[in-house]
Amino acid sequence: MSDNLKIITTEDGSHSLYNEELKETYHSFHGAFKESIHVFMLYGLDSWVINNPKKKPLRIFEVGFGTGLNAWLTLVWAEQNQIPVLYHSIEPFPLTEDIYSQLNYGDMDDAIFHYKPYLQRLHKADWDKGIIMSEYFNMKKEKTTLEDVILYPTDVVFYDAFAPSKQPEMWSKEALSKVCETLNPGGIFTTYCATGQLRRDLKDLGLEVENLPGPPGKKEMTRGWKR
């Protein structure tokens, strides 16, 4: 897999990866760091806490561990907000050390620079095992597919698969149904994707769907609530 990957620098200065086989980037070319914060932290975690101020711990399921950016930012968020997080992520094609050791996310913001070592620890952590990564962040990452994974009740879903044009099976109604069924009442499904078909499918699956402003370079994104 690593033979098909190339590290690129996006417009906000943060790294992403370009998959030469799929001809697709792992994040928005307009800014990987800003995209993750906007889609998953702001419209995912921050929004959930506003509506669930007393409920702890927070259970998150991520489709696509990838570069580890979402997991790392969530660890930072959990520590800063002192909210326990149980993080479950899947990735059928983990990155090799020669790739993830070069990623520059820890250098993007001086305010969170001291969390930089955790990015490497997240990647080096054993697969398919529960890991206590920090005081407020427990993680289980599995080297598996969405089709095969066993899911737990979840409060927030980070749906970060490759685009529907590149991985249509990941955006099928069947795949979405498996994830939506595990959402707890009040749970959030958040993704960078803004296709009409996705929104129709989420509505059919019982979610209240919002069209929200997208991250830099993208007009819209999608969020669903399970009421």
Secondary structure, DSSP 8 states (H G I E B T S, - for coil): -GGGEEEEE-TTS-EEEEETTTTEESS-TT-HHHHHIIIIIIIIIIHHHHH-TT--SEEEEEE--TTSHHHHHHHHHHHHHT--EEEEEE-SS---HHHHTT--GGGS-GGGGGGTHHHHHHHHS-TTSEEEEETTEEEEEESS-TTT-----EEEEEE--S-TTT-GGGGSHHHHHHHHHHEEEEEEEEES---HHHHHHHHHTT-EEEEEE-STT-SEEEEEE--
